[in-house]
Structure formats: C-alpha cells, structure tokens
Amino acid sequence: MDIILKVQPDVLLSKSGELSNEKNTIISLMDQAKSEINSLTGVWKSEASDEFQARFKQVYDDIDNMLAIVSEYISDLNEVANVYTTAEKAAKSAAEGLPTDGVFRV
C-alpha cells in the first residue's frame, strides 16, 4: 500500500508560527503565575505554603519540559518546510533542464 503525503511548506510554516505563538503565551502565563506564587512567600508561611510551592514547581518543571518538546516540533516543522521547498526547487530546475525535442510527436 502506497502512502502519499501532500506537503504545503506555507502551511507547515504557518502552523509552526501558530504553535510558537501558543508556546509563548503559555510561557508568559506560567511566568506570571510563578511571579504571583513567589510573591506569597513573604506573607504565607506554613507547611501548606511549602507544599503548594513544591507542587507548583513540579507542574512548572513538567510544563517547561513539554514546552521544550514543542520547541523541537516547531524547529522540525520549519526544517521540513525548508527541505521540501529546496527539493521542489531542485526538481523543478532539473525538469526545466531536460531536453524536450522529440518527446511529443503528433
């Protein structure tokens, strides 16, 4: 069974940009939450506060790891788009250089 993939580099680049924007939004929101939580350390001191801080750090680290994976996907999408574009240009250039004399006989 043959698998045919239809690639549109502009769509890959667009999705990469969208993913990057979403990633940046998440980073901003997480940094804002981290700042808010850190600001509580001066006024909220208890075992519950320590537990809350520790759990938030775990969540923050997990999300940071996920965002690193998203960054790799963004990079991969950009690379695939560029490789495909380069290959298409090379194929087109090679095809344009082929002789056409005697190919079509009427």
C-alpha positions in Angstrom: 0.0 0.0 0.0 1.5 3.3 -1.1 1.3 6.3 1.2 1.2 9.7 -0.4 1.9 12.8 1.6 0.9 16.2 0.3 3.1 18.8 1.7 2.5 22.5 1.6 5.5 24.4 3.0 3.5 27.5 3.6 1.0 25.6 5.8 3.9 24.0 7.7 5.4 27.4 8.4 2.0 28.8 9.3 1.3 26.0 11.8 4.8 26.4 13.2 4.2 30.1 13.7 0.8 29.4 15.4 2.5 26.8 17.7 5.2 29.2 18.6 2.7 31.9 19.5 0.8 29.4 21.7 4.1 28.3 23.3 5.0 32.0 24.1 1.5 32.6 25.6 1.9 29.6 27.9 5.4 30.8 28.9 4.0 34.2 29.7 1.2 32.8 31.7 3.4 30.4 33.6 5.9 33.1 34.4 3.0 35.3 35.6 1.8 32.5 37.9 5.3 31.9 39.2 5.7 35.6 40.0 2.3 35.6 41.8 3.1 32.5 43.8 6.6 33.7 44.7 5.1 37.0 45.9 3.1 35.0 48.5 6.3 33.7 50.2 6.6 36.8 52.3 3.0 36.7 53.7 2.1 33.0 53.6 4.5 30.8 55.7 3.3 27.4 56.6 3.6 23.7 55.7 0.7 24.2 53.3 2.6 27.1 51.6 5.7 24.9 51.3 3.6 22.1 49.8 1.9 24.4 47.4 5.3 25.9 46.3 6.7 22.4 45.8 3.7 21.2 43.8 3.7 24.3 41.6 7.4 23.8 41.0 6.7 20.3 39.8 4.0 21.5 37.5 6.1 24.3 36.2 9.0 21.9 35.5 6.7 19.5 33.8 5.3 22.2 31.6 8.8 23.5 30.9 9.8 20.1 29.7 6.7 19.9 27.5 7.5 23.3 26.0 11.0 22.1 25.1 9.3 19.3 23.1 7.0 21.8 21.5 10.1 23.9 20.6 11.6 20.8 18.9 8.3 20.3 16.9 8.4 24.0 15.8 12.0 23.5 14.7 11.1 20.3 12.9 8.2 21.9 11.1 10.4 24.7 9.9 13.1 22.3 8.8 10.7 20.1 6.9 9.2 23.1 5.1 12.7 24.3 4.1 13.8 20.9 3.0 10.7 20.4 0.9 11.0 23.8 -0.7 14.6 23.2 -1.5 13.8 19.8 -3.0 10.9 21.2 -5.0 13.1 24.0 -6.5 15.9 21.5 -7.3 13.4 19.1 -9.0 11.8 22.0 -11.0 15.2 23.2 -12.1 16.2 19.7 -13.1 13.0 19.2 -15.0 13.4 22.5 -16.8 16.8 21.4 -18.0 15.6 18.2 -19.6 15.5 18.2 -23.4 12.1 18.2 -24.9 13.0 17.7 -28.6 11.2 14.6 -29.9 9.4 13.9 -26.7 6.0 14.9 -28.1 5.2 13.5 -31.5 2.0 14.5 -33.2 
